[in-house]
Amino acid sequence: MAKKKQRSRYEQVRLILEKAQGKDCPDYDGYHRFWDRPYEEFISMKLYGIPMFVLGENPNEQPPSHSCCHSSAQPVAKSTTAATTTGDPEASGLIRGLKGKFPFDGTQFPKLLWSAEREVSAPDIQLIADWIADGCPQEDTTDSLDQVERQQLATGKATFGVCTATTNQKRRSNGHLAQRKNVEELSESELNCYRDALRIVKSRPEQDRRSFAYWGRVHGNSCQHGWEKFLPWHRCQMYEMEQLLMDEDESVALHYWQWSNKHYLDPDTGDYFIPEAYQLWITEEAISKLEARDFPSDLADVLRKHTDKPFQTLDDLCYAAFYPSKKLDYYAVIKPWKQQFYDLLEDINPLWYPYRYPMKTNYDPKRYPTPLRTLRDFHHHYPTRTDIEQILATRSFQQFGGGDAYNESFGVLDMDPHNTIHIWSGGYNPNYDPNDPLEPKYGDMLNNLTAGFDPIFYAHHANVDRMWYKWQVKHPGLTPDGGNSVLVPFNYLVGETYNIHRFGYEYVRSGHYMQGNKELGIRKLKTDKVNVSHTALEHHEKAEVKLINVTQPNQSLFVKVFLNLDSPEPGDRDKHPDHYVGSFVLFGHGQCIGSSGHCDPPGRRRVGDVRERHHNTPWNYRLDATQCVSKLIEQGEKDFHVNLLVQDTDGEALTDLLRMEALSLDFID
């Protein structure tokens, strides 16, 4: 049986108008059922002097003087090449009439269609508008299914996909805040982009201001500890490094290491460990390169049994590979090739660092005959979740972040966990050799002068910065003294560091970004499942739905947000309360009183434009989804998708729809 031919959009438009009009049809300025007129006559029709279709780029006619100015395009004389022209739906009389806009708002004419059996629905108006925007083609030059898909997206019958690329690339390209995520939630793509940018920065000589080593020296020479500038100063250091990495790849942002999470505790040994992203692994390619440099083949074959396995230190790798072979001097066997090991392992994973020796609770005396210092020997304990909760409950900045210039004192965040993690992650080198510069006594993170040379420094301090941000949210208005003090060597004042959004970032455990389309009017919306990790579900403190860059509509709208509720209806807030996140009202702009362009949503602000924000600047809406997520998890849900329902505020039919650039579902810890 032959496949039924897909209707063109032109045919769909005619059918929509015919079904809405019904049996009775008024005169329509002598055109009667004007959609049944020949194609050329139809698209050039004027209803009492008002062009029904505004086509072309070089106008010969003006729109009505009181038209709402949501586009700067203007009408032209009738065209015989409509299929190759563009159109302006918002200036076209048909769209204005179907939406009840001037002059079809009752001031001169009633709303279209006249004497109709029913109103044209908002999705159908959108289909007609899209057809006009494409120049009113008689035969679609593109697959009509594209338009069908638009209709399905706008009514929740098709899903908006979750961004699978590095999400910060999409966010930054749309002018949104970058997200600093928990390192455990980064995708492989996000980690690889970060590593690639870091390789470039680390490859530069230390005299180069754009090098990793340069900023390591900045920390060693100028960092502030033990008083109130500690947190502002390090926020600037983090920002400078983030910008440096962004210069190589705009998708990159810093991430944080949430050391207090029980995930980092080995229950069998009682030892803590660093994130796997910062550990080493050896590859077949690296082993072959070692063999080419005269590394013994028998040792290489032993190493091959351990390829692609994570280890915290080179000592751990050698112990796993060589100690079972009765080589009690398991680490000494690589000594002639130690620098080659360092170079190859750092190239494989530039987040690993050879001068990092995380401390253990106990050291095996068979493995280490000489007693080694543990964290307890430094009179510190590894920070726990309870410690963090107590620190965040502190009610003065002096106690939390440090004393002022007249009363210098460590804040509790600076002492433990900040100092403790530096000591623990730097650690004591079990293979210390005073005669070997490759085997220093302590790891670099333990020493203030060298800490900035270890890449994990930035993951550690991003978490310290996150702690300050969380404390700021809990205790608004509490800031260090000396807001006008300069933070040397940065060009920032202390008071300029209080708002992280000013620096272009926010903190989330995991973020899930769905790209929208601000030209697509939405009545209902459904996203794909976001594929949230089990760790984010287990450890998050807050969940949040965010609608990003929402365009102000002409008509006020009521927007309800749900999770995991397909095709929500007006009464579903009461029928399915566990799925309900929240709602908000979009305050309508109303009929525009300006000339063409007065109410167009603004584009990006020009450099040097210091005027007030445009009155139609798009908004962001945040809704707390924590309770909703918790209830659904209790019911066995393991993943989530977002659903929206858009309604008129007064119960009348929708004449305008929700338009936005993107939305996200974020989990925050």
C-alpha positions as CSV (number, residue, x, y, z in Angstrom):
1,M,0.0,0.0,0.0
2,A,1.4,3.4,-1.0
3,K,2.5,5.6,1.9
4,K,0.1,8.5,2.5
5,K,1.6,11.8,1.3
6,Q,2.5,14.3,4.1
7,R,0.5,17.5,3.9
8,S,2.5,20.6,3.1
9,R,2.3,23.3,5.7
10,Y,0.3,25.5,3.2
11,E,-2.3,22.7,3.1
12,Q,-2.2,22.4,6.9
13,V,-2.8,26.2,7.3
14,R,-5.8,26.0,5.0
15,L,-7.2,23.0,6.9
16,I,-6.7,24.7,10.3
17,L,-8.6,27.8,9.1
18,E,-11.4,25.7,7.5
19,K,-12.0,23.6,10.6
20,A,-12.0,26.6,12.9
21,Q,-14.4,28.7,10.8
22,G,-17.0,25.9,10.4
23,K,-20.2,26.3,8.4
24,D,-20.9,30.0,8.8
25,C,-18.4,32.3,7.1
26,P,-18.6,36.2,7.0
27,D,-17.8,38.3,4.0
28,Y,-14.2,39.1,4.9
29,D,-14.0,42.1,2.7
30,G,-15.3,40.1,-0.2
31,Y,-12.9,37.2,0.1
32,H,-15.3,34.9,2.1
33,R,-13.3,31.7,2.7
34,F,-10.0,33.5,1.8
35,W,-7.9,30.4,2.4
36,D,-9.6,28.7,-0.5
37,R,-8.4,31.5,-2.9
38,P,-5.6,30.7,-5.3
39,Y,-2.2,30.6,-3.6
40,E,-0.9,33.9,-5.0
41,E,-4.2,35.7,-4.1
42,F,-4.2,34.2,-0.7
43,I,-0.7,35.3,0.4
44,S,-1.2,38.8,-1.0
45,M,-4.6,39.3,0.5
46,K,-5.4,42.5,2.4
47,L,-8.4,42.5,4.8
48,Y,-9.7,46.1,4.9
49,G,-6.3,47.3,3.9
50,I,-4.3,45.2,6.4
51,P,-1.8,42.8,4.8
52,M,-2.6,39.3,6.1
53,F,1.0,38.2,5.2
54,V,4.1,40.4,5.6
55,L,6.8,38.9,3.3
56,G,10.1,40.1,2.1
57,E,13.1,42.2,3.3
58,N,12.6,45.5,1.5
59,P,9.2,46.9,2.6
60,N,7.1,49.2,0.5
61,E,4.3,49.5,3.1
62,Q,4.2,50.2,6.9
63,P,2.4,48.2,9.5
64,P,-0.4,49.7,11.4
65,S,0.8,52.6,13.6
66,H,-0.2,50.9,16.8
67,S,1.2,47.5,16.0
68,C,3.0,45.6,18.7
69,C,6.6,45.8,17.8
70,H,7.9,42.3,18.3
71,S,9.7,42.4,15.0
72,S,11.3,45.1,12.9
73,A,10.3,43.6,9.5
74,Q,7.7,45.4,7.5
75,P,5.2,44.5,4.7
76,V,5.9,44.5,1.0
77,A,3.9,44.4,-2.2
78,K,2.6,41.0,-3.2
79,S,5.3,38.6,-4.3
80,T,5.3,35.8,-6.8
81,T,8.4,34.2,-5.2
82,A,7.1,33.6,-1.7
83,A,8.7,30.2,-1.5
84,T,12.1,31.9,-1.4
85,T,11.3,34.9,0.7
86,T,11.1,35.4,4.5
87,G,8.2,36.6,6.5
88,D,7.3,38.4,9.7
89,P,4.5,36.6,11.5
90,E,4.1,39.1,14.2
91,A,3.5,41.9,11.7
92,S,1.2,39.8,9.6
93,G,-2.5,40.6,9.9
94,L,-3.5,36.9,10.1
95,I,-1.4,36.2,13.2
96,R,-2.3,39.5,14.8
97,G,-5.9,38.7,14.2
98,L,-5.8,35.2,15.5
99,K,-4.0,36.5,18.7
100,G,-6.4,39.4,19.2
101,K,-3.7,42.1,18.7
102,F,-4.3,45.6,17.4
103,P,-6.3,46.4,15.3
104,F,-8.1,43.0,15.9
105,D,-8.4,43.7,19.7
106,G,-11.9,45.2,19.4
107,T,-10.7,48.7,18.8
108,Q,-11.3,48.4,15.1
109,F,-12.1,44.8,14.4
110,P,-12.9,41.8,16.5
111,K,-10.5,38.9,16.9
112,L,-10.2,36.5,14.0
113,L,-11.8,34.3,12.9
114,W,-15.2,36.0,12.8
115,S,-18.3,34.0,13.5
116,A,-16.2,30.9,13.9
117,E,-17.2,27.7,15.5
118,R,-14.0,27.7,17.6
119,E,-10.8,29.7,18.1
120,V,-7.6,28.6,16.5
121,S,-5.5,26.9,19.1
122,A,-2.1,28.3,20.2
123,P,-0.1,25.4,18.7
124,D,-1.9,25.9,15.4
125,I,-1.2,29.6,15.5
126,Q,2.4,28.7,16.1
127,L,2.4,26.4,13.0
128,I,0.9,29.2,10.9
129,A,3.5,31.7,12.3
130,D,6.4,29.4,11.5
131,W,5.1,28.9,8.0
132,I,4.9,32.7,7.5
133,A,8.4,33.1,8.9
134,D,9.7,30.7,6.3
135,G,8.1,32.8,3.5
136,C,4.7,31.0,3.1
137,P,6.1,28.3,0.8
138,Q,3.5,26.6,-1.3
139,E,5.5,23.4,-1.3
140,D,7.8,22.9,1.6
141,T,11.4,22.7,0.6
142,T,12.3,21.0,3.8
143,D,10.8,17.9,5.4
144,S,7.4,18.8,6.9
145,L,8.2,16.5,9.8
146,D,10.4,19.3,11.1
147,Q,7.3,21.3,11.6
148,V,5.5,18.3,13.1
149,E,8.3,17.9,15.5
150,R,8.1,21.6,16.5
151,Q,4.4,21.1,17.3
152,Q,5.1,18.0,19.3
153,L,7.8,19.8,21.3
154,A,5.5,22.7,22.0
155,T,2.8,20.4,23.3
156,G,4.9,18.0,25.3
157,K,4.4,15.1,22.9
158,A,8.1,15.1,22.0
159,T,11.0,15.5,24.5
160,F,13.7,18.2,24.8
161,G,17.0,16.4,24.9
162,V,19.6,16.7,27.6
163,C,22.9,18.3,26.5
164,T,25.4,15.5,26.1
165,A,28.3,17.8,25.3
166,T,30.3,19.6,28.0
167,T,27.4,21.5,29.6
168,N,29.5,24.6,30.3
169,Q,30.1,25.0,26.6
170,K,26.4,25.4,26.0
171,R,25.9,27.6,29.1
172,R,28.7,30.0,28.2
173,S,27.7,30.2,24.5
174,N,24.2,31.3,25.8
175,G,25.7,33.8,28.3
176,H,24.9,31.8,31.4
177,L,26.8,31.2,34.5
178,A,29.4,28.4,34.4
179,Q,28.9,25.5,36.8
180,R,31.7,24.3,39.0
181,K,30.7,20.7,39.6
182,N,31.7,18.0,42.1
183,V,34.6,16.2,40.5
184,E,32.9,12.9,41.0
185,E,30.0,14.0,38.7
186,L,32.1,15.2,35.8
187,S,31.6,13.3,32.5
188,E,34.6,11.8,30.8
189,S,34.3,14.5,28.1
190,E,34.4,17.3,30.8
191,L,37.4,15.7,32.5
192,N,39.3,15.3,29.2
193,C,38.6,18.9,28.2
194,Y,40.0,20.0,31.6
195,R,43.0,17.8,31.3
196,D,43.7,19.1,27.7
197,A,43.6,22.7,28.8
198,L,45.8,22.0,31.8
199,R,48.4,20.3,29.7
200,I,48.8,23.4,27.6
201,V,49.0,25.7,30.7
202,K,51.5,23.4,32.4
203,S,53.7,23.2,29.3
204,R,54.6,26.9,29.4
205,P,57.7,28.2,31.1
206,E,57.2,29.6,34.6
207,Q,58.2,33.1,33.5
208,D,55.1,33.1,31.3
209,R,52.2,34.7,33.1
210,R,49.9,32.2,31.4
211,S,51.7,29.2,32.9
212,F,50.6,27.0,35.7
213,A,53.9,27.4,37.4
214,Y,53.7,31.2,37.3
215,W,50.4,31.1,39.3
216,G,51.9,28.5,41.6
217,R,54.6,31.0,42.5
218,V,51.9,33.7,42.9
219,H,50.4,31.6,45.7
220,G,53.7,30.9,47.3
221,N,54.8,34.5,47.3
222,S,51.5,36.4,48.1
223,C,48.8,34.1,49.5
224,Q,46.9,35.3,52.6
225,H,46.3,32.9,55.5
226,G,45.3,33.3,59.1
227,W,43.1,36.4,58.8
228,E,40.1,37.9,57.0
229,K,41.7,38.1,53.5
230,F,42.2,34.4,53.3
231,L,38.9,33.7,51.6
232,P,38.7,36.7,49.3
233,W,42.3,36.3,48.2
234,H,41.9,32.6,47.3
235,R,38.6,33.3,45.5
236,C,40.7,35.6,43.2
237,Q,43.4,32.9,42.7
238,M,40.7,30.4,41.7
239,Y,39.1,32.8,39.3
240,E,42.5,33.7,37.6
241,M,43.3,30.0,37.0
242,E,39.8,29.3,35.7
243,Q,40.1,32.1,33.2
244,L,43.5,30.9,32.1
245,L,42.0,27.4,31.4
246,M,39.0,29.0,29.7
247,D,41.4,30.8,27.3
248,E,42.2,27.4,26.0
249,D,38.7,25.9,26.1
250,E,35.6,27.9,27.0
251,S,33.8,24.7,28.1
252,V,36.2,24.3,31.0
253,A,35.4,25.4,34.6
254,L,37.1,24.5,37.9
255,H,35.5,21.7,39.9
256,Y,35.5,20.9,43.6
257,W,36.7,18.0,45.8
258,Q,34.2,17.5,48.6
259,W,36.7,15.8,50.9
260,S,34.1,15.3,53.7
261,N,32.0,12.9,51.7
262,K,32.2,9.4,53.1
263,H,32.8,8.2,49.5
264,Y,36.5,8.9,50.1
265,L,36.8,6.6,53.1
266,D,37.9,3.0,52.7
267,P,35.9,1.1,55.4
268,D,38.3,-1.8,55.4
269,T,41.5,0.1,56.1
270,G,40.2,3.3,57.6
271,D,42.2,5.3,55.1
272,Y,41.0,8.1,53.0
273,F,41.9,8.5,49.4
274,I,41.9,11.3,46.8
275,P,39.4,11.4,43.8
276,E,40.1,8.9,41.1
277,A,40.3,11.7,38.6
278,Y,43.6,12.8,40.4
279,Q,45.1,9.3,40.5
280,L,47.6,7.8,38.1
281,W,47.3,4.9,35.7
282,I,49.8,3.5,33.2
283,T,49.0,2.5,29.6
284,E,50.4,0.1,27.2
285,E,51.7,3.0,25.1
286,A,53.6,4.3,28.1
287,I,55.1,0.9,28.9
288,S,56.3,0.6,25.3
289,K,58.0,4.0,25.6
290,L,59.7,2.9,28.7
291,E,61.0,-0.2,27.0
292,A,62.3,1.9,24.2
293,R,64.4,3.7,26.9
294,D,65.9,0.3,28.1
295,F,63.4,-0.5,30.8
296,P,63.7,-4.3,31.3
297,S,61.2,-6.3,29.4
298,D,60.5,-8.7,32.3
299,L,59.5,-5.7,34.5
300,A,57.5,-4.2,31.6
301,D,55.5,-7.5,31.3
302,V,54.7,-7.3,35.0
303,L,53.5,-3.7,34.6
304,R,51.2,-4.8,31.7
305,K,49.1,-6.7,34.2
306,H,48.2,-3.4,35.8
307,T,47.4,-1.2,32.9
308,D,44.6,1.3,33.3
309,K,44.2,0.6,37.0
310,P,44.1,3.7,39.3
311,F,46.7,4.3,42.0
312,Q,47.3,7.2,44.3
313,T,51.1,7.2,44.0
314,L,53.9,5.7,41.9
315,D,54.9,3.8,45.1
316,D,51.4,2.2,45.1
317,L,51.7,1.1,41.5
318,C,55.1,-0.4,42.0
319,Y,54.0,-2.2,45.2
320,A,51.0,-3.7,43.3
321,A,53.2,-4.8,40.4
322,F,56.5,-5.8,41.9
323,Y,56.0,-6.7,45.6
324,P,54.1,-9.9,44.9
325,S,57.1,-11.0,42.8
326,K,59.1,-11.1,46.1
327,K,60.9,-7.8,45.2
328,L,61.1,-6.3,48.7
329,D,62.8,-3.3,47.1
330,Y,59.8,-3.0,44.8
331,Y,60.2,0.8,44.4
332,A,64.0,0.8,43.9
333,V,63.7,-1.2,40.7
334,I,62.4,1.8,38.8
335,K,65.0,4.3,40.1
336,P,66.9,4.7,36.8
337,W,63.7,5.5,35.0
338,K,61.9,7.5,37.7
339,Q,61.9,10.8,35.8
340,Q,60.6,9.0,32.7
341,F,57.8,7.5,34.9
342,Y,56.9,10.9,36.2
343,D,56.8,12.5,32.8
344,L,54.8,9.7,31.2
345,L,52.3,9.5,34.0
346,E,51.8,13.2,34.1
347,D,51.2,13.3,30.4
348,I,48.6,10.5,30.7
349,N,46.8,12.4,33.5
350,P,48.0,15.9,34.1
351,L,45.9,16.0,37.3
352,W,48.2,13.5,38.9
353,Y,51.2,14.9,40.6
354,P,54.4,13.0,41.6
355,Y,55.0,15.0,44.8
356,R,51.8,14.1,46.5
357,Y,51.7,11.4,49.2
358,P,48.3,11.1,50.9
359,M,48.7,10.0,54.5
360,K,47.5,6.7,55.8
361,T,46.0,5.8,59.2
362,N,48.5,3.0,59.5
363,Y,51.5,2.0,57.5
364,D,52.3,-1.7,56.9
365,P,55.7,-2.3,58.7
366,K,56.5,-5.1,56.2
367,R,56.2,-2.6,53.4
368,Y,57.7,0.4,55.3
369,P,60.3,-0.8,57.8
370,T,61.0,2.7,58.9
371,P,58.1,4.2,61.0
372,L,56.2,6.9,59.1
373,R,54.2,9.8,60.4
374,T,50.4,9.5,60.2
375,L,47.8,12.3,60.2
376,R,47.4,11.8,64.0
377,D,51.0,12.7,64.4
378,F,50.2,16.1,63.0
379,H,47.5,16.5,65.7
380,H,44.7,16.8,63.1
381,H,41.8,14.6,62.1
382,Y,40.4,14.2,58.6
383,P,37.3,16.5,58.3
384,T,33.9,14.9,58.5
385,R,30.4,16.0,57.5
386,T,29.7,16.9,61.2
387,D,32.7,19.2,61.2
388,I,31.4,21.0,58.1
389,E,27.9,21.4,59.6
390,Q,29.4,22.9,62.7
391,I,31.6,25.3,60.7
392,L,28.7,26.5,58.6
393,A,26.7,27.2,61.8
394,T,29.3,29.8,62.8
395,R,27.7,33.2,63.2
396,S,30.5,35.7,62.7
397,F,32.9,36.2,59.9
398,Q,35.8,36.6,62.3
399,Q,35.2,33.2,63.7
400,F,34.4,31.6,60.3
401,G,36.9,33.2,58.0
402,G,39.5,35.0,60.1
403,G,40.1,38.1,62.1
404,D,40.7,41.6,60.8
405,A,44.0,43.4,60.4
406,Y,43.9,44.5,64.1
407,N,43.0,41.1,65.4
408,E,44.6,38.6,63.1
409,S,43.4,35.1,63.8
410,F,42.6,31.9,61.9
411,G,39.0,31.3,61.1
412,V,37.7,27.8,61.7
413,L,37.4,27.0,58.0
414,D,41.1,28.0,57.5
415,M,42.3,25.7,60.3
416,D,40.4,22.5,59.8
417,P,39.5,21.5,57.1
418,H,41.6,23.8,55.0
419,N,45.0,23.2,56.7
420,T,44.2,19.6,57.4
421,I,43.6,18.7,53.8
422,H,46.8,20.5,52.8
423,I,48.7,18.4,55.3
424,W,47.0,15.1,54.6
425,S,47.1,15.3,50.8
426,G,50.7,16.5,50.7
427,G,51.8,14.0,53.2
428,Y,55.1,12.4,54.2
429,N,57.1,10.7,51.4
430,P,57.7,7.1,52.4
431,N,60.6,7.0,50.0
432,Y,62.3,10.2,51.2
433,D,65.9,10.4,50.1
434,P,67.9,13.5,51.1
435,N,70.2,12.8,48.2
436,D,67.5,12.5,45.6
437,P,65.7,15.7,44.5
438,L,62.9,13.5,43.0
439,E,62.2,12.2,46.6
440,P,61.5,15.2,48.8
441,K,60.5,14.7,52.5
442,Y,57.0,16.2,52.2
443,G,54.5,16.6,49.4
444,D,54.1,20.0,47.9
445,M,50.5,20.5,49.3
446,L,52.0,20.4,52.8
447,N,54.1,23.4,52.2
448,N,52.5,26.8,51.7
449,L,55.3,27.9,49.2
450,T,54.8,24.9,46.9
451,A,51.1,24.0,47.3
452,G,50.0,25.9,44.2
453,F,52.1,23.6,42.0
454,D,49.9,20.6,42.6
455,P,46.8,20.5,40.4
456,I,44.7,19.2,43.3
457,F,45.3,22.6,45.1
458,Y,42.5,24.1,42.9
459,A,40.0,21.3,43.5
460,H,40.7,21.7,47.3
461,H,40.4,25.4,47.3
462,A,37.3,25.4,45.0
463,N,35.6,23.4,47.8
464,V,36.9,25.9,50.4
465,D,35.4,28.6,48.3
466,R,32.1,26.7,48.0
467,M,32.1,26.4,51.8
468,W,32.3,30.2,52.0
469,Y,29.5,30.6,49.5
470,K,27.3,28.2,51.4
471,W,28.0,30.1,54.6
472,Q,27.2,33.4,52.8
473,V,23.8,32.0,51.9
474,K,23.1,30.9,55.5
475,H,24.4,34.2,56.9
476,P,23.7,37.0,54.4
477,G,25.3,40.4,55.0
478,L,28.2,39.1,57.1
479,T,31.4,40.1,55.4
480,P,35.0,40.8,56.3
481,D,36.2,44.2,57.2
482,G,38.2,46.3,54.8
483,G,36.0,45.9,51.8
484,N,38.0,48.6,50.0
485,S,41.4,46.9,50.6
486,V,43.3,45.8,47.5
487,L,44.0,42.1,47.1
488,V,47.7,41.9,45.9
489,P,48.7,41.0,43.3
490,F,45.2,41.0,41.8
491,N,43.3,44.0,40.6
492,Y,40.3,43.4,42.9
493,L,39.0,44.8,46.1
494,V,38.0,42.6,49.0
495,G,34.4,43.9,48.6
496,E,34.3,42.8,44.9
497,T,34.7,39.2,45.8
498,Y,31.5,38.8,47.9
499,N,29.3,37.7,44.9
500,I,30.5,34.6,43.1
501,H,28.1,35.2,40.2
502,R,30.0,38.4,39.4
503,F,32.9,36.1,38.6
504,G,30.7,34.0,36.3
505,Y,30.1,30.8,38.1
506,E,27.9,28.8,40.5
507,Y,28.3,25.5,42.4
508,V,26.3,22.4,41.8
509,R,27.0,18.8,42.5
510,S,25.6,17.8,39.1
511,G,23.9,19.9,36.4
512,H,21.7,18.8,33.6
513,Y,21.1,21.3,30.8
514,M,18.3,21.2,28.2
515,Q,18.6,23.6,25.3
516,G,15.4,25.3,24.4
517,N,14.4,27.5,21.6
518,K,13.2,31.1,22.3
519,E,11.3,31.2,19.0
520,L,9.3,28.1,20.0
521,G,6.1,28.8,21.9
522,I,5.5,26.2,24.5
523,R,2.1,25.1,26.0
524,K,3.4,21.9,27.5
525,L,7.0,20.7,27.8
526,K,8.7,17.4,28.5
527,T,12.4,16.7,28.7
528,D,14.3,13.5,28.4
529,K,15.5,11.7,31.5
530,V,18.5,13.6,32.8
531,N,20.5,10.4,33.7
532,V,21.3,11.6,37.2
533,S,23.9,9.5,39.0
534,H,23.1,7.5,42.1
535,T,25.7,9.4,44.0
536,A,24.0,12.7,43.3
537,L,20.7,11.2,44.4
538,E,22.2,9.9,47.6
539,H,24.3,12.9,48.6
540,H,22.5,16.0,47.3
541,E,21.1,18.5,49.8
542,K,19.0,20.5,47.3
543,A,17.5,20.0,43.9
544,E,16.5,22.9,41.7
545,V,14.7,23.5,38.4
546,K,15.7,26.6,36.5
547,L,14.1,28.2,33.5
548,I,16.7,30.3,31.7
549,N,16.2,33.5,29.7
550,V,12.4,33.4,29.7
551,T,11.0,36.0,27.3
552,Q,8.3,38.3,28.6
553,P,5.0,37.5,26.9
554,N,2.3,39.9,26.0
555,Q,-0.3,37.9,27.9
556,S,0.3,37.0,31.5
557,L,0.9,33.3,31.9
558,F,0.7,30.8,34.7
559,V,3.5,28.1,34.6
560,K,3.4,24.9,36.6
561,V,6.4,22.7,37.0
562,F,6.3,19.0,37.6
563,L,8.8,16.1,37.7
564,N,8.1,12.7,36.0
565,L,4.5,13.6,35.1
566,D,3.8,13.2,31.4
567,S,1.3,15.6,29.8
568,P,0.2,17.4,33.0
569,E,-3.3,18.9,33.1
570,P,-4.7,21.9,35.1
571,G,-5.9,19.7,38.0
572,D,-2.8,17.7,38.4
573,R,-1.3,19.8,41.2
574,D,-4.0,18.3,43.5
575,K,-4.2,14.9,41.8
576,H,-0.4,14.3,41.8
577,P,1.0,16.4,44.6
578,D,4.2,14.4,44.9
579,H,5.1,15.3,41.3
580,Y,4.5,19.0,41.7
581,V,7.6,21.2,42.1
582,G,6.0,24.7,42.1
583,S,4.6,27.4,39.9
584,F,5.1,31.0,39.0
585,V,3.3,33.8,37.1
586,L,4.8,35.5,34.0
587,F,3.6,39.1,34.2
588,G,2.5,40.0,30.7
589,H,3.9,43.0,28.9
590,G,0.6,44.0,27.3
591,Q,0.1,45.9,24.1
592,C,3.2,47.8,23.1
593,I,2.9,51.6,23.0
594,G,6.2,52.2,21.2
595,S,7.4,52.2,17.6
596,S,9.0,49.3,15.8
597,G,11.6,47.5,18.0
598,H,10.5,49.1,21.2
599,C,9.6,45.8,22.9
600,D,12.0,43.4,21.2
601,P,13.9,41.3,23.7
602,P,17.4,42.8,23.8
603,G,20.5,41.0,22.5
604,R,23.8,40.9,24.2
605,R,24.9,44.3,25.7
606,R,27.6,46.1,23.9
607,V,30.9,46.8,25.5
608,G,30.7,50.2,27.1
609,D,26.9,50.2,27.4
610,V,26.3,51.1,31.0
611,R,22.6,52.0,30.7
612,E,19.9,50.3,32.8
613,R,18.8,46.9,31.7
614,H,16.2,46.8,29.0
615,H,12.6,46.6,30.3
616,N,12.1,43.3,28.3
617,T,15.4,41.7,29.4
618,P,14.6,37.9,29.7
619,W,14.4,36.5,33.2
620,N,15.5,33.3,35.0
621,Y,13.2,31.4,37.3
622,R,14.4,29.1,40.0
623,L,12.2,26.6,41.8
624,D,13.2,24.4,44.7
625,A,12.6,20.8,43.7
626,T,14.1,19.2,46.8
627,Q,10.9,17.9,48.4
628,C,9.5,16.7,45.1
629,V,12.7,14.8,44.4
630,S,12.8,13.3,47.9
631,K,9.2,12.1,47.7
632,L,9.8,10.5,44.3
633,I,13.0,8.8,45.4
634,E,11.0,7.3,48.3
635,Q,8.6,5.9,45.7
636,G,11.5,4.2,43.9
637,E,12.3,6.8,41.2
638,K,15.9,6.6,40.1
639,D,15.9,9.3,37.4
640,F,14.0,12.4,36.5
641,H,12.5,14.5,33.7
642,V,10.9,17.9,33.8
643,N,7.4,18.7,32.7
644,L,5.8,22.2,32.3
645,L,2.2,23.2,31.9
646,V,1.4,26.7,30.7
647,Q,-2.0,28.3,31.4
648,D,-3.7,31.6,31.0
649,T,-4.2,33.4,34.3
650,D,-7.9,34.2,33.8
651,G,-9.1,30.9,32.3
652,E,-9.3,32.2,28.8
653,A,-7.7,30.6,25.8
654,L,-4.0,31.2,25.4
655,T,-3.1,33.9,22.9
656,D,0.6,33.8,23.8
657,L,3.0,31.0,24.8
658,L,6.1,30.4,27.0
659,R,9.4,31.1,25.3
660,M,12.7,30.4,26.8
661,E,16.3,29.7,25.9
662,A,17.0,26.7,28.1
663,L,16.1,24.9,31.3
664,S,18.1,22.8,33.8
665,L,17.7,20.4,36.6
666,D,20.5,20.8,39.1
667,F,21.5,18.8,42.2
668,I,23.4,20.7,44.9
669,D,25.4,19.6,47.9
